[in-house]
Structures are given as C-alpha cells and as structure tokens.
Amino acid sequence: MGEIARIAWRDLRLRNYSRRTERAYVRSARARAFVAFHRKSPIELGEKDIRAFLTWLVTEKRISPNGMRKFVGGIRRTRSP
C-alpha cells in the first residue's frame, strides 16, 4: 500500500486536513479492507469494483448503516478531485 498511502497523504494534505486526521485515514482498517478485498490498487478500480466491495460489506460482514456511510464517505474522498 506504499504508492496508495503516498497518494492519500498528498490528497489529504492538499485538502488541509490535520496531520492526526491524515494518519487516521491512511492507517485505518477501512482503507486496508478496501485494498485487501480487491488485491490491486484502488486507482485501478471502477464503479463495478466499488459496488462489489460495498455489497460484500453488507452481505458478508453485516456492517451497520452508519459503518457503511463511513466507507462510502472514505471512498468519495479518495475518488473526488
């Protein structure tokens, strides 16, 4: 996750997040779960891949609606300009 982490750090820094928030986002279990699920760079993933991940969270991991919102928010942050 080296390249991905560097991109995430840069994007968070450009958005003026605090260092502590940057660290929390980049090192979060959510970020690791997303990368581990697909076993490839999130940069290469499309909408179909993201939907598959979110479906897996709901069906297999039985994530709560609040947890799902956090995942969706994190994905939006990493995919928006």
C-alpha positions as CSV (number, residue, x, y, z in Angstrom):
1,M,0.0,0.0,0.0
2,G,3.0,2.3,-0.3
3,E,2.0,4.1,-3.5
4,I,-1.6,4.3,-2.4
5,A,-0.6,5.7,1.0
6,R,1.6,8.4,-0.6
7,I,-1.3,9.4,-2.8
8,A,-3.7,9.5,0.1
9,W,-1.2,11.6,2.2
10,R,-0.8,14.1,-0.6
11,D,-4.5,14.4,-1.3
12,L,-5.3,14.9,2.4
13,R,-2.6,17.4,2.8
14,L,-3.9,19.4,-0.2
15,R,-7.3,19.5,1.5
16,N,-5.7,20.9,4.6
17,Y,-6.5,18.0,6.9
18,S,-4.6,17.9,10.2
19,R,-1.6,15.5,10.5
20,R,-3.5,13.5,13.0
21,T,-6.5,13.1,10.7
22,E,-4.2,12.2,7.8
23,R,-2.7,9.4,9.9
24,A,-6.0,8.1,11.0
25,Y,-7.4,7.9,7.4
26,V,-4.3,6.4,5.8
27,R,-3.8,3.8,8.5
28,S,-7.5,2.9,9.0
29,A,-8.8,-0.6,8.9
30,R,-11.3,0.6,6.3
31,A,-8.6,1.6,3.9
32,R,-6.8,-1.8,4.4
33,A,-10.0,-3.7,4.0
34,F,-10.8,-2.0,0.7
35,V,-7.3,-2.7,-0.7
36,A,-7.3,-6.3,0.6
37,F,-10.7,-7.1,-0.9
38,H,-9.6,-6.3,-4.4
39,R,-5.8,-7.1,-4.1
40,K,-5.0,-4.3,-6.5
41,S,-4.6,-0.5,-6.4
42,P,-7.8,1.5,-5.7
43,I,-6.6,3.8,-8.5
44,E,-7.4,1.0,-11.0
45,L,-10.8,0.2,-9.6
46,G,-14.1,1.3,-11.3
47,E,-17.6,1.7,-10.1
48,K,-18.4,-2.0,-10.5
49,D,-15.5,-2.9,-8.2
50,I,-16.6,-0.4,-5.6
51,R,-20.1,-1.7,-5.7
52,A,-18.8,-5.3,-5.3
53,F,-16.9,-4.2,-2.2
54,L,-19.9,-2.4,-0.6
55,T,-22.1,-5.4,-1.4
56,W,-19.6,-7.7,0.3
57,L,-19.6,-5.4,3.4
58,V,-23.4,-5.6,3.7
59,T,-23.9,-9.3,2.9
60,E,-20.8,-10.9,4.4
61,K,-19.6,-8.5,7.1
62,R,-23.1,-7.3,8.0
63,I,-21.9,-3.8,8.5
64,S,-24.2,-1.3,10.1
65,P,-25.8,1.6,8.1
66,N,-23.5,4.0,10.0
67,G,-20.4,2.0,9.2
68,M,-21.5,1.8,5.5
69,R,-21.8,5.6,5.4
70,K,-18.2,5.9,6.7
71,F,-16.9,3.6,4.0
72,V,-18.8,5.4,1.3
73,G,-17.5,8.8,2.6
74,G,-14.0,7.5,2.6
75,I,-14.3,6.2,-1.0
76,R,-15.7,9.5,-2.1
77,R,-12.9,11.4,-0.5
78,T,-10.3,9.3,-2.3
79,R,-12.1,9.5,-5.7
80,S,-13.1,13.1,-5.8
81,P,-10.8,15.8,-7.3
